[in-house]
Amino acid sequence: METLSNEIALVKNQIDITYKVVSINTEGITHEESMIFPDGEANCINWVLGHLIYVRNGLLNILGEEPIWDKESFSGYNRGAIALERKEEFVNFEELKSYLKQSQDKLDTKLNTLGHFSAGQIADIATLCFHENYHSGQLGYIRRLLGKPGGIK
């Protein structure tokens, strides 16, 4: 087995850790709970997870892979979408978590086959890794607002 380059190993580690944090922070959340908008306006946990997956499709695209879903069908999760106004379009939370797993599997497979990133990919990939970290932390806070114990101990 070939050793991954440092840059790919770093990104793979970021993607893996984020997946674990997101999985922990979404564990035990029902679909109904996922649709609660804290303070009546802050984004619900369903939107935050869907948005994270929506943007992961962009990362898959940068890496030359097909997205796991059609961005038009899931546009309610796009940046700038007003979640409260589009909540009827949201996917069942368990189904949403299965899309996260699919994206994780595709990213894992792709990253294990790459030799390096092109110079033009590096800034975008770094930004998208930060994006995942940002939203994985939000999921932890929303979890607490729903009255659930913190997932990360």
Backbone as JSON Lines, residues from 0, in Angstrom:
{"i":0,"aa":"M","n":[0.84,-1.18,0.0],"ca":[0.0,0.0,0.0],"c":[0.88,1.25,0.0]}
{"i":1,"aa":"E","n":[0.55,2.16,-0.87],"ca":[1.32,3.38,-1.01],"c":[0.97,4.36,0.12]}
{"i":2,"aa":"T","n":[1.97,5.08,0.62],"ca":[1.76,6.07,1.66],"c":[1.16,7.33,1.05]}
{"i":3,"aa":"L","n":[0.17,7.91,1.73],"ca":[-0.44,9.14,1.26],"c":[0.53,10.3,1.43]}
{"i":4,"aa":"S","n":[0.46,11.27,0.5],"ca":[1.28,12.47,0.66],"c":[0.82,13.2,1.92]}
{"i":5,"aa":"N","n":[1.67,14.06,2.44],"ca":[1.32,14.8,3.66],"c":[0.06,15.64,3.47]}
{"i":6,"aa":"E","n":[-0.07,16.28,2.32],"ca":[-1.24,17.15,2.09],"c":[-2.53,16.33,2.04]}
{"i":7,"aa":"I","n":[-2.49,15.18,1.43],"ca":[-3.69,14.34,1.36],"c":[-3.97,13.72,2.72]}
{"i":8,"aa":"A","n":[-2.95,13.3,3.41],"ca":[-3.14,12.73,4.76],"c":[-3.76,13.77,5.69]}
{"i":9,"aa":"L","n":[-3.33,15.01,5.58],"ca":[-3.88,16.09,6.41],"c":[-5.37,16.28,6.12]}
{"i":10,"aa":"V","n":[-5.74,16.36,4.85],"ca":[-7.14,16.56,4.48],"c":[-7.97,15.35,4.88]}
{"i":11,"aa":"K","n":[-7.45,14.17,4.65],"ca":[-8.16,12.94,5.03],"c":[-8.42,12.94,6.54]}
{"i":12,"aa":"N","n":[-7.43,13.32,7.31],"ca":[-7.59,13.4,8.77],"c":[-8.67,14.41,9.15]}
{"i":13,"aa":"Q","n":[-8.67,15.57,8.5],"ca":[-9.69,16.59,8.78],"c":[-11.09,16.07,8.46]}
{"i":14,"aa":"I","n":[-11.23,15.44,7.31],"ca":[-12.53,14.9,6.89],"c":[-12.99,13.8,7.85]}
{"i":15,"aa":"D","n":[-12.07,12.94,8.26],"ca":[-12.42,11.84,9.18],"c":[-12.84,12.37,10.55]}
{"i":16,"aa":"I","n":[-12.09,13.33,11.08],"ca":[-12.42,13.89,12.4],"c":[-13.75,14.61,12.35]}
{"i":17,"aa":"T","n":[-13.96,15.4,11.32],"ca":[-15.22,16.11,11.19],"c":[-16.39,15.12,11.13]}
{"i":18,"aa":"Y","n":[-16.22,14.06,10.37],"ca":[-17.29,13.05,10.26],"c":[-17.61,12.47,11.65]}
{"i":19,"aa":"K","n":[-16.58,12.18,12.42],"ca":[-16.8,11.63,13.76],"c":[-17.52,12.64,14.66]}
{"i":20,"aa":"V","n":[-17.1,13.88,14.62],"ca":[-17.73,14.92,15.45],"c":[-19.18,15.14,15.03]}
{"i":21,"aa":"V","n":[-19.43,15.2,13.73],"ca":[-20.79,15.38,13.24],"c":[-21.66,14.19,13.65]}
{"i":22,"aa":"S","n":[-21.13,12.99,13.52],"ca":[-21.89,11.79,13.89],"c":[-22.23,11.79,15.37]}
{"i":23,"aa":"I","n":[-21.29,12.17,16.21],"ca":[-21.53,12.24,17.65],"c":[-22.58,13.31,17.96]}
{"i":24,"aa":"N","n":[-22.46,14.47,17.32],"ca":[-23.37,15.58,17.62],"c":[-24.78,15.38,17.06]}
{"i":25,"aa":"T","n":[-24.95,14.45,16.13],"ca":[-26.28,14.19,15.59],"c":[-26.89,12.9,16.14]}
{"i":26,"aa":"E","n":[-26.12,12.16,16.92],"ca":[-26.62,10.9,17.49],"c":[-27.77,11.17,18.45]}
{"i":27,"aa":"G","n":[-28.83,10.38,18.32],"ca":[-29.96,10.49,19.22],"c":[-30.91,11.65,18.94]}
{"i":28,"aa":"I","n":[-30.7,12.35,17.85],"ca":[-31.58,13.45,17.46],"c":[-32.67,12.87,16.54]}
{"i":29,"aa":"T","n":[-33.91,13.09,16.89],"ca":[-35.01,12.61,16.05],"c":[-35.24,13.6,14.9]}
{"i":30,"aa":"H","n":[-36.0,13.16,13.92],"ca":[-36.33,14.08,12.82],"c":[-37.08,15.3,13.36]}
{"i":31,"aa":"E","n":[-38.01,15.07,14.25],"ca":[-38.78,16.19,14.8],"c":[-37.86,17.19,15.51]}
{"i":32,"aa":"E","n":[-36.92,16.68,16.29],"ca":[-35.97,17.56,16.98],"c":[-35.08,18.28,15.97]}
{"i":33,"aa":"S","n":[-34.74,17.6,14.89],"ca":[-33.85,18.2,13.89],"c":[-34.49,19.38,13.19]}
{"i":34,"aa":"M","n":[-35.82,19.48,13.29],"ca":[-36.56,20.56,12.62],"c":[-36.89,21.73,13.54]}
{"i":35,"aa":"I","n":[-36.4,21.69,14.78],"ca":[-36.63,22.79,15.72],"c":[-35.64,23.92,15.42]}
{"i":36,"aa":"F","n":[-36.19,25.11,15.26],"ca":[-35.37,26.3,15.01],"c":[-35.15,27.01,16.34]}
{"i":37,"aa":"P","n":[-33.94,26.88,16.92],"ca":[-33.68,27.54,18.2],"c":[-34.0,29.03,18.13]}
{"i":38,"aa":"D","n":[-34.61,29.53,19.17],"ca":[-35.03,30.94,19.25],"c":[-36.0,31.31,18.13]}
{"i":39,"aa":"G","n":[-36.59,30.31,17.49],"ca":[-37.56,30.57,16.44],"c":[-36.99,31.05,15.13]}
{"i":40,"aa":"E","n":[-35.66,31.21,15.06],"ca":[-35.08,31.71,13.81],"c":[-33.69,31.17,13.49]}
{"i":41,"aa":"A","n":[-32.93,30.76,14.49],"ca":[-31.61,30.2,14.21],"c":[-31.79,28.91,13.4]}
{"i":42,"aa":"N","n":[-30.83,28.58,12.55],"ca":[-30.95,27.4,11.71],"c":[-31.1,26.14,12.54]}
{"i":43,"aa":"C","n":[-31.98,25.27,12.08],"ca":[-32.19,23.99,12.75],"c":[-31.04,23.04,12.42]}
{"i":44,"aa":"I","n":[-30.92,22.0,13.22],"ca":[-29.84,21.04,13.05],"c":[-29.96,20.31,11.7]}
{"i":45,"aa":"N","n":[-31.19,20.12,11.22],"ca":[-31.4,19.5,9.92],"c":[-30.76,20.35,8.83]}
{"i":46,"aa":"W","n":[-30.99,21.66,8.86],"ca":[-30.41,22.53,7.83],"c":[-28.89,22.54,7.92]}
{"i":47,"aa":"V","n":[-28.35,22.63,9.1],"ca":[-26.89,22.7,9.24],"c":[-26.24,21.43,8.69]}
{"i":48,"aa":"L","n":[-26.8,20.26,9.02],"ca":[-26.24,19.02,8.49],"c":[-26.43,18.96,6.98]}
{"i":49,"aa":"G","n":[-27.61,19.31,6.5],"ca":[-27.84,19.3,5.06],"c":[-26.92,20.26,4.33]}
{"i":50,"aa":"H","n":[-26.69,21.41,4.92],"ca":[-25.78,22.39,4.31],"c":[-24.35,21.84,4.26]}
{"i":51,"aa":"L","n":[-23.93,21.21,5.32],"ca":[-22.6,20.61,5.34],"c":[-22.46,19.59,4.2]}
{"i":52,"aa":"I","n":[-23.48,18.75,4.02],"ca":[-23.46,17.76,2.94],"c":[-23.5,18.45,1.58]}
{"i":53,"aa":"Y","n":[-24.32,19.48,1.46],"ca":[-24.42,20.24,0.21],"c":[-23.05,20.74,-0.22]}
{"i":54,"aa":"V","n":[-22.3,21.28,0.73],"ca":[-20.98,21.81,0.42],"c":[-19.97,20.69,0.21]}
{"i":55,"aa":"R","n":[-20.15,19.55,0.87],"ca":[-19.28,18.39,0.62],"c":[-19.37,17.96,-0.84]}
{"i":56,"aa":"N","n":[-20.53,18.15,-1.45],"ca":[-20.66,17.83,-2.87],"c":[-19.71,18.69,-3.69]}
{"i":57,"aa":"G","n":[-19.5,19.93,-3.27],"ca":[-18.53,20.8,-3.93],"c":[-17.12,20.26,-3.8]}
{"i":58,"aa":"L","n":[-16.79,19.72,-2.63],"ca":[-15.48,19.11,-2.42],"c":[-15.32,17.88,-3.31]}
{"i":59,"aa":"L","n":[-16.36,17.07,-3.39],"ca":[-16.3,15.91,-4.3],"c":[-16.06,16.37,-5.73]}
{"i":60,"aa":"N","n":[-16.72,17.44,-6.13],"ca":[-16.54,17.98,-7.48],"c":[-15.1,18.44,-7.72]}
{"i":61,"aa":"I","n":[-14.54,19.15,-6.75],"ca":[-13.15,19.61,-6.86],"c":[-12.21,18.42,-7.05]}
{"i":62,"aa":"L","n":[-12.53,17.31,-6.41],"ca":[-11.69,16.12,-6.49],"c":[-12.0,15.25,-7.71]}
{"i":63,"aa":"G","n":[-12.94,15.72,-8.56],"ca":[-13.27,14.99,-9.78],"c":[-14.3,13.9,-9.61]}
{"i":64,"aa":"E","n":[-15.05,13.94,-8.52],"ca":[-16.08,12.93,-8.25],"c":[-17.48,13.5,-8.48]}
{"i":65,"aa":"E","n":[-18.42,12.61,-8.71],"ca":[-19.82,13.01,-8.85],"c":[-20.4,13.3,-7.46]}
{"i":66,"aa":"P","n":[-21.29,14.27,-7.37],"ca":[-21.93,14.55,-6.08],"c":[-22.86,13.42,-5.69]}
{"i":67,"aa":"I","n":[-23.22,13.38,-4.42],"ca":[-24.12,12.33,-3.96],"c":[-25.58,12.72,-4.16]}
{"i":68,"aa":"W","n":[-25.84,14.0,-4.43],"ca":[-27.21,14.41,-4.73],"c":[-27.21,15.57,-5.71]}
{"i":69,"aa":"D","n":[-28.35,15.77,-6.33],"ca":[-28.57,16.85,-7.28],"c":[-28.75,18.17,-6.53]}
{"i":70,"aa":"K","n":[-27.89,19.13,-6.83],"ca":[-27.92,20.37,-6.05],"c":[-29.22,21.15,-6.21]}
{"i":71,"aa":"E","n":[-29.9,21.0,-7.32],"ca":[-31.19,21.69,-7.49],"c":[-32.25,21.1,-6.56]}
{"i":72,"aa":"S","n":[-32.28,19.78,-6.46],"ca":[-33.28,19.12,-5.61],"c":[-33.07,19.42,-4.14]}
{"i":73,"aa":"F","n":[-31.85,19.75,-3.77],"ca":[-31.52,20.0,-2.37],"c":[-31.08,21.45,-2.14]}
{"i":74,"aa":"S","n":[-31.56,22.35,-2.99],"ca":[-31.11,23.75,-2.93],"c":[-31.52,24.46,-1.64]}
{"i":75,"aa":"G","n":[-32.47,23.9,-0.91],"ca":[-32.85,24.5,0.36],"c":[-31.74,24.48,1.38]}
{"i":76,"aa":"Y","n":[-30.72,23.67,1.13],"ca":[-29.56,23.56,2.02],"c":[-28.38,24.42,1.55]}
{"i":77,"aa":"N","n":[-28.55,25.12,0.46],"ca":[-27.46,25.93,-0.08],"c":[-27.22,27.17,0.78]}
{"i":78,"aa":"R","n":[-26.01,27.66,0.7],"ca":[-25.66,28.89,1.4],"c":[-26.6,30.0,0.93]}
{"i":79,"aa":"G","n":[-27.1,30.76,1.87],"ca":[-27.99,31.85,1.53],"c":[-29.46,31.48,1.54]}
{"i":80,"aa":"A","n":[-29.75,30.18,1.52],"ca":[-31.15,29.75,1.6],"c":[-31.67,30.1,2.99]}
{"i":81,"aa":"I","n":[-32.87,30.6,3.07],"ca":[-33.47,30.92,4.37],"c":[-34.19,29.66,4.83]}
{"i":82,"aa":"A","n":[-33.56,28.98,5.77],"ca":[-34.01,27.66,6.19],"c":[-35.47,27.66,6.65]}
{"i":83,"aa":"L","n":[-35.84,28.63,7.42],"ca":[-37.2,28.7,7.95],"c":[-38.25,28.75,6.83]}
{"i":84,"aa":"E","n":[-37.89,29.38,5.72],"ca":[-38.82,29.49,4.6],"c":[-38.82,28.25,3.71]}
{"i":85,"aa":"R","n":[-37.81,27.38,3.87],"ca":[-37.68,26.22,2.97],"c":[-37.8,24.89,3.69]}
{"i":86,"aa":"K","n":[-38.22,24.92,4.95],"ca":[-38.2,23.72,5.79],"c":[-39.04,22.58,5.22]}
{"i":87,"aa":"E","n":[-40.05,22.87,4.44],"ca":[-40.89,21.82,3.85],"c":[-40.1,20.96,2.86]}
{"i":88,"aa":"E","n":[-38.97,21.47,2.38],"ca":[-38.15,20.76,1.41],"c":[-37.13,19.83,2.09]}
{"i":89,"aa":"F","n":[-36.98,19.94,3.39],"ca":[-35.9,19.22,4.07],"c":[-36.14,17.72,4.11]}
{"i":90,"aa":"V","n":[-35.04,16.99,4.07],"ca":[-35.02,15.54,4.05],"c":[-35.17,15.01,5.48]}
{"i":91,"aa":"N","n":[-35.79,13.84,5.61],"ca":[-35.86,13.16,6.9],"c":[-34.45,13.06,7.47]}
{"i":92,"aa":"F","n":[-34.32,13.28,8.77],"ca":[-33.0,13.36,9.39],"c":[-32.18,12.07,9.26]}
{"i":93,"aa":"E","n":[-32.83,10.93,9.39],"ca":[-32.1,9.66,9.23],"c":[-31.58,9.51,7.81]}
{"i":94,"aa":"E","n":[-32.39,9.9,6.84],"ca":[-31.95,9.87,5.43],"c":[-30.8,10.83,5.22]}
{"i":95,"aa":"L","n":[-30.89,11.99,5.84],"ca":[-29.83,12.99,5.74],"c":[-28.51,12.42,6.27]}
{"i":96,"aa":"K","n":[-28.58,11.72,7.4],"ca":[-27.36,11.11,7.97],"c":[-26.81,10.04,7.04]}
{"i":97,"aa":"S","n":[-27.68,9.35,6.29],"ca":[-27.18,8.35,5.34],"c":[-26.45,9.03,4.18]}
{"i":98,"aa":"Y","n":[-26.9,10.23,3.78],"ca":[-26.19,10.98,2.76],"c":[-24.8,11.41,3.27]}
{"i":99,"aa":"L","n":[-24.73,11.78,4.53],"ca":[-23.43,12.12,5.12],"c":[-22.49,10.92,5.01]}
{"i":100,"aa":"K","n":[-22.98,9.74,5.36],"ca":[-22.17,8.52,5.29],"c":[-21.73,8.26,3.85]}
{"i":101,"aa":"Q","n":[-22.64,8.43,2.9],"ca":[-22.28,8.23,1.49],"c":[-21.17,9.2,1.07]}
{"i":102,"aa":"S","n":[-21.3,10.46,1.49],"ca":[-20.27,11.44,1.13],"c":[-18.93,11.08,1.77]}
{"i":103,"aa":"Q","n":[-18.99,10.59,3.01],"ca":[-17.77,10.19,3.7],"c":[-17.09,9.04,2.97]}
{"i":104,"aa":"D","n":[-17.86,8.05,2.57],"ca":[-17.31,6.9,1.86],"c":[-16.67,7.31,0.54]}
{"i":105,"aa":"K","n":[-17.35,8.2,-0.2],"ca":[-16.81,8.66,-1.48],"c":[-15.52,9.46,-1.29]}
{"i":106,"aa":"L","n":[-15.52,10.34,-0.29],"ca":[-14.32,11.13,-0.02],"c":[-13.16,10.24,0.42]}
{"i":107,"aa":"D","n":[-13.45,9.29,1.27],"ca":[-12.43,8.38,1.76],"c":[-11.81,7.59,0.6]}
{"i":108,"aa":"T","n":[-12.65,7.04,-0.25],"ca":[-12.16,6.28,-1.41],"c":[-11.32,7.16,-2.32]}
{"i":109,"aa":"K","n":[-11.81,8.35,-2.63],"ca":[-11.09,9.25,-3.53],"c":[-9.75,9.69,-2.94]}
{"i":110,"aa":"L","n":[-9.75,10.08,-1.68],"ca":[-8.51,10.54,-1.06],"c":[-7.47,9.43,-0.98]}
{"i":111,"aa":"N","n":[-7.93,8.19,-0.86],"ca":[-6.99,7.07,-0.81],"c":[-6.37,6.75,-2.16]}
{"i":112,"aa":"T","n":[-6.92,7.32,-3.25],"ca":[-6.39,7.03,-4.58],"c":[-5.61,8.18,-5.19]}
{"i":113,"aa":"L","n":[-5.63,9.34,-4.55],"ca":[-4.92,10.51,-5.09],"c":[-3.45,10.5,-4.71]}
{"i":114,"aa":"G","n":[-2.64,11.03,-5.6],"ca":[-1.22,11.19,-5.3],"c":[-0.91,12.56,-4.7]}
{"i":115,"aa":"H","n":[-1.61,13.57,-5.2],"ca":[-1.43,14.94,-4.72],"c":[-2.58,15.81,-5.19]}
{"i":116,"aa":"F","n":[-2.65,17.02,-4.66],"ca":[-3.62,18.0,-5.11],"c":[-2.92,18.94,-6.08]}
{"i":117,"aa":"S","n":[-3.68,19.5,-7.01],"ca":[-3.1,20.51,-7.89],"c":[-3.01,21.82,-7.1]}
{"i":118,"aa":"A","n":[-2.15,22.69,-7.55],"ca":[-1.97,23.98,-6.88],"c":[-3.29,24.74,-6.82]}
{"i":119,"aa":"G","n":[-4.1,24.62,-7.85],"ca":[-5.38,25.31,-7.9],"c":[-6.43,24.75,-6.95]}
{"i":120,"aa":"Q","n":[-6.24,23.53,-6.47],"ca":[-7.22,22.9,-5.57],"c":[-6.98,23.24,-4.1]}
{"i":121,"aa":"I","n":[-5.76,23.53,-3.75],"ca":[-5.37,23.6,-2.34],"c":[-6.16,24.64,-1.55]}
{"i":122,"aa":"A","n":[-6.3,25.86,-2.05],"ca":[-7.02,26.9,-1.3],"c":[-8.49,26.51,-1.12]}
{"i":123,"aa":"D","n":[-9.11,25.99,-2.17],"ca":[-10.52,25.58,-2.06],"c":[-10.7,24.45,-1.07]}
{"i":124,"aa":"I","n":[-9.82,23.47,-1.11],"ca":[-9.91,22.32,-0.2],"c":[-9.71,22.78,1.24]}
{"i":125,"aa":"A","n":[-8.75,23.65,1.47],"ca":[-8.51,24.17,2.82],"c":[-9.73,24.93,3.33]}
{"i":126,"aa":"T","n":[-10.35,25.74,2.48],"ca":[-11.54,26.49,2.86],"c":[-12.68,25.54,3.2]}
{"i":127,"aa":"L","n":[-12.86,24.5,2.4],"ca":[-13.96,23.56,2.65],"c":[-13.72,22.74,3.91]}
{"i":128,"aa":"C","n":[-12.47,22.43,4.23],"ca":[-12.17,21.75,5.5],"c":[-12.52,22.66,6.68]}
{"i":129,"aa":"F","n":[-12.19,23.93,6.57],"ca":[-12.57,24.88,7.62],"c":[-14.08,24.96,7.74]}
{"i":130,"aa":"H","n":[-14.76,25.0,6.61],"ca":[-16.23,25.04,6.59],"c":[-16.82,23.88,7.38]}
{"i":131,"aa":"E","n":[-16.28,22.69,7.17],"ca":[-16.77,21.51,7.89],"c":[-16.53,21.64,9.4]}
{"i":132,"aa":"N","n":[-15.36,22.14,9.77],"ca":[-15.07,22.32,11.19],"c":[-16.04,23.32,11.82]}
{"i":133,"aa":"Y","n":[-16.3,24.39,11.13],"ca":[-17.21,25.43,11.61],"c":[-18.59,24.86,11.9]}
{"i":134,"aa":"H","n":[-19.14,24.15,10.92],"ca":[-20.5,23.63,11.07],"c":[-20.57,22.44,12.02]}
{"i":135,"aa":"S","n":[-19.52,21.67,12.13],"ca":[-19.56,20.56,13.1],"c":[-19.65,21.1,14.52]}
{"i":136,"aa":"G","n":[-19.02,22.23,14.78],"ca":[-19.14,22.88,16.08],"c":[-20.54,23.44,16.31]}
{"i":137,"aa":"Q","n":[-21.14,23.99,15.27],"ca":[-22.51,24.49,15.39],"c":[-23.46,23.37,15.78]}
{"i":138,"aa":"L","n":[-23.26,22.2,15.21],"ca":[-24.13,21.07,15.53],"c":[-24.07,20.75,17.03]}
{"i":139,"aa":"G","n":[-22.88,20.88,17.62],"ca":[-22.74,20.64,19.05],"c":[-23.54,21.63,19.88]}
{"i":140,"aa":"Y","n":[-23.5,22.9,19.48],"ca":[-24.27,23.91,20.21],"c":[-25.77,23.72,20.03]}
{"i":141,"aa":"I","n":[-26.21,23.42,18.82],"ca":[-27.64,23.22,18.6],"c":[-28.12,22.01,19.39]}
{"i":142,"aa":"R","n":[-27.28,20.97,19.43],"ca":[-27.62,19.78,20.22],"c":[-27.94,20.18,21.66]}
{"i":143,"aa":"R","n":[-27.1,21.03,22.24],"ca":[-27.32,21.47,23.63],"c":[-28.58,22.31,23.74]}
{"i":144,"aa":"L","n":[-28.84,23.15,22.74],"ca":[-30.07,23.97,22.75],"c":[-31.31,23.09,22.69]}
{"i":145,"aa":"L","n":[-31.19,21.9,22.13],"ca":[-32.32,20.96,22.07],"c":[-32.49,20.21,23.39]}
{"i":146,"aa":"G","n":[-31.62,20.51,24.36],"ca":[-31.72,19.85,25.66],"c":[-31.0,18.53,25.75]}
{"i":147,"aa":"K","n":[-30.18,18.22,24.75],"ca":[-29.41,16.98,24.76],"c":[-28.07,17.23,25.44]}
{"i":148,"aa":"P","n":[-27.51,16.18,26.05],"ca":[-26.17,16.34,26.65],"c":[-25.14,16.54,25.54]}
{"i":149,"aa":"G","n":[-24.07,17.22,25.88],"ca":[-23.0,17.42,24.91],"c":[-22.46,16.07,24.43]}
{"i":150,"aa":"G","n":[-22.18,15.99,23.16],"ca":[-21.7,14.74,22.58],"c":[-20.21,14.52,22.78]}
{"i":151,"aa":"I","n":[-19.45,15.6,22.75],"ca":[-18.0,15.51,22.88],"c":[-17.66,15.64,24.35]}
{"i":152,"aa":"K","n":[-17.05,14.62,24.89],"ca":[-16.72,14.6,26.32],"c":[-15.24,14.83,26.51]}
